[in-house]
Amino acid sequence: MTRPASLVTIALAVFVAVAGVIGYQYFAWATNASGAATPYDEVGIALHGMMPGFVQDWGCARLEAEFGGKTLPPMGCESATDPGQWR
């Protein structure tokens, strides 16, 4: 039994919308689009943990450029040898 093309189209549209919202939330956190005083946003940190390695590296570099001398790194951006330092 085949599914109607409209159901596949709707499912694809929902997938793209969800991916877009998640991607934007992560981008906004990593670039500090909201002008937050610290990088310790729970949603951003949770999304950071789900991203692939190269995206995590990019996000940590952006956060370090913004907050490097002001705060400790958020979870996922700490150095493996010294958790109080940025990776």
Backbone hydrogen bonds in HBPLUS format (Angstrom, degrees):
<---DONOR---> <-ACCEPTOR-->    atom                        ^
c    i                          cat <-CA-CA->   ^        H-A-AA   ^      H-
h    n   atom  resd res      DA  || num        DHA   H-A  angle D-A-AA Bond
n    s   type  num  typ     dist DA aas  dist angle  dist       angle   num
A0007-LEU N   A0004-PRO O   3.14 MM   3  5.71 134.0  2.36 112.5 122.3     1
A0009-THR N   A0005-ALA O   2.92 MM   4  6.13 157.4  1.98 150.1 156.9     2
A0010-ILE N   A0006-SER O   2.94 MM   4  6.10 157.1  1.99 144.1 149.9     3
A0011-ALA N   A0007-LEU O   2.92 MM   4  6.10 162.8  1.95 146.7 151.7     4
A0012-LEU N   A0008-VAL O   2.91 MM   4  6.08 157.9  1.96 148.0 154.1     5
A0013-ALA N   A0009-THR O   2.92 MM   4  6.10 156.3  1.98 146.7 153.4     6
A0014-VAL N   A0010-ILE O   2.93 MM   4  6.16 158.6  1.98 152.3 157.7     7
A0015-PHE N   A0011-ALA O   2.97 MM   4  6.17 158.9  2.02 146.3 152.2     8
A0016-VAL N   A0012-LEU O   2.95 MM   4  6.16 165.2  1.97 152.4 155.9     9
A0017-ALA N   A0013-ALA O   2.96 MM   4  6.10 157.0  2.01 145.4 152.1    10
A0018-VAL N   A0014-VAL O   2.94 MM   4  6.14 164.9  1.97 153.3 156.8    11
A0019-ALA N   A0015-PHE O   2.91 MM   4  6.09 165.8  1.93 152.9 157.4    12
A0020-GLY N   A0016-VAL O   2.88 MM   4  5.98 151.1  1.96 142.9 151.3    13
A0021-VAL N   A0017-ALA O   2.97 MM   4  6.22 157.3  2.02 150.3 155.6    14
A0022-ILE N   A0018-VAL O   2.97 MM   4  6.17 169.2  1.98 155.0 158.0    15
A0023-GLY N   A0019-ALA O   2.86 MM   4  5.90 161.5  1.89 145.5 151.6    16
A0024-TYR N   A0020-GLY O   2.89 MM   4  5.99 157.8  1.94 144.6 150.8    17
A0025-GLN N   A0021-VAL O   2.94 MM   4  6.12 161.8  1.97 149.1 154.2    18
A0026-TYR N   A0022-ILE O   3.05 MM   4  6.28 162.3  2.08 152.2 156.3    19
A0027-PHE N   A0023-GLY O   2.94 MM   4  6.10 164.4  1.96 149.4 154.2    20
A0028-ALA N   A0024-TYR O   2.80 MM   4  5.94 163.9  1.83 155.8 159.9    21
A0029-TRP N   A0025-GLN O   3.04 MM   4  6.24 150.3  2.14 142.1 149.8    22
A0030-ALA N   A0026-TYR O   2.89 MM   4  6.09 171.3  1.89 158.9 161.0    23
A0031-THR N   A0027-PHE O   2.95 MM   4  6.00 153.3  2.02 149.4 155.9    24
A0033-ALA N   A0028-ALA O   2.94 MM   5  4.90 156.2  2.00 141.0 147.7    25
A0032-ASN N   A0029-TRP O   3.23 MM   3  5.01 152.8  2.30  97.6 105.7    26
A0035-GLY N   A0032-ASN O   3.10 MM   3  5.42 159.2  2.14 109.8 116.4    27
A0045-ILE N   A0041-ASP O   2.96 MM   4  6.18 161.9  1.99 157.6 162.8    28
A0046-ALA N   A0042-GLU O   2.98 MM   4  6.11 157.3  2.03 143.6 150.0    29
A0047-LEU N   A0043-VAL O   2.90 MM   4  6.13 163.1  1.93 154.4 158.9    30
A0048-HIS N   A0044-GLY O   2.85 MM   4  5.97 149.9  1.94 142.7 152.0    31
A0049-GLY N   A0045-ILE O   3.13 MM   4  6.40 148.5  2.23 144.1 150.6    32
A0050-MET N   A0047-LEU O   3.01 MM   3  5.18 142.0  2.16 102.3 113.6    33
A0051-MET N   A0048-HIS O   3.28 MM   3  5.36 152.3  2.36 102.0 109.8    34
A0055-VAL N   A0052-PRO O   3.06 MM   3  5.52 126.7  2.36 111.5 124.9    35
A0056-GLN N   A0052-PRO O   2.99 MM   4  6.29 156.1  2.05 153.5 161.2    36
A0057-ASP N   A0053-GLY O   2.88 MM   4  6.14 156.5  1.94 152.4 158.7    37
A0058-TRP N   A0054-PHE O   3.15 MM   4  6.30 156.4  2.21 136.2 141.9    38
A0059-GLY N   A0055-VAL O   2.86 MM   4  6.10 164.2  1.89 152.1 156.6    39
A0060-CYS N   A0056-GLN O   2.86 MM   4  6.04 163.1  1.89 153.9 158.0    40
A0061-ALA N   A0057-ASP O   3.01 MM   4  6.16 154.8  2.07 144.5 151.6    41
A0062-ARG N   A0058-TRP O   2.98 MM   4  6.26 156.4  2.04 151.3 157.5    42
A0063-LEU N   A0059-GLY O   2.92 MM   4  6.15 161.7  1.96 150.2 155.5    43
A0064-GLU N   A0060-CYS O   2.81 MM   4  5.93 157.2  1.86 147.1 153.9    44
A0065-ALA N   A0061-ALA O   3.02 MM   4  6.17 152.5  2.10 141.9 148.9    45
A0066-GLU N   A0062-ARG O   3.15 MM   4  6.40 144.1  2.28 140.7 150.1    46
A0066-GLU N   A0063-LEU O   3.13 MM   3  5.08 121.9  2.49  92.6 107.2    47
A0067-PHE N   A0063-LEU O   2.69 MM   4  5.76 170.6  1.70 162.2 165.0    48
A0068-GLY N   A0064-GLU O   2.71 MM   4  4.16 139.6  1.87 124.7 128.3    49
A0070-LYS N   A0067-PHE O   2.87 MM   3  5.19 149.5  1.97 118.1 128.3    50
A0071-THR N   A0067-PHE O   3.15 MM   4  5.96 157.8  2.20 171.6 167.8    51
A0077-CYS N   A0074-PRO O   2.99 MM   3  5.71 162.1  2.03 145.3 147.2    52
A0087-ARG N   A0077-CYS O   3.01 MM  10  5.83 145.9  2.13 149.2 148.0    53
A0079-SER N   A0085-GLN O   2.76 MM   6  5.49 142.7  1.89 153.4 152.9    54
A0085-GLN N   A0082-ASP O   2.91 MM   3  5.68 164.6  1.94 133.9 135.1    55
